[in-house]
C-alpha cells in the first residue's frame, strides 16, 4: 500500500488543515495567529533560560510553537523555523519524559529558536500584521 499523503503528514508533523490554511481573509485570524506565535516563541525561550531541559518540560513548548508557526499565513513553506524546530521536536520524541538535553544542546536549541524568531520578525517586518505591504 502506498500512502504518500499519510507519509507526508508524519514527516511534517502537523495536520493538513493547519499546513494548508486557505481561508485567510479574516484580519482577526491573522492577528491572532501572529500573536499566538510570538507568545509561544517567548515561552519556549523562557523555558530554556529557566534551565528546564527535560523532555516533559520542553516538548509541549516546542510542539505549541511549531503548530503556531504553521498557522501564520505570511510565512513561506521553506521558513527555517519549520525545519529546525521540527528536527528538535523529532529529537525530543525519541527521549523518555525524564531525559534531559545537555547544556550544549540547550544552548543550540535556544540559538535556533532565537534565530527562527528573528527571521519570523524580519519576514513580518515589511508587512503589517494582516499581510499588506506598509508604506
LINRA-V151321 format. One record per pair of residues at least 24 apart in sequence whose C-alpha atoms are under 6 Angstrom apart, sorted by the first residue. I is the first residue (numbers start at 1). J is the second residue. If there is no record, write none. Layout:
i;j
I;J
I;J
//
This chain:
i;j
18;71
19;70
27;130
30;130
31;129
33;71
33;72
37;68
37;69
40;65
53;100
53;101
54;98
54;99
54;100
55;97
55;99
55;100
56;97
81;116
//
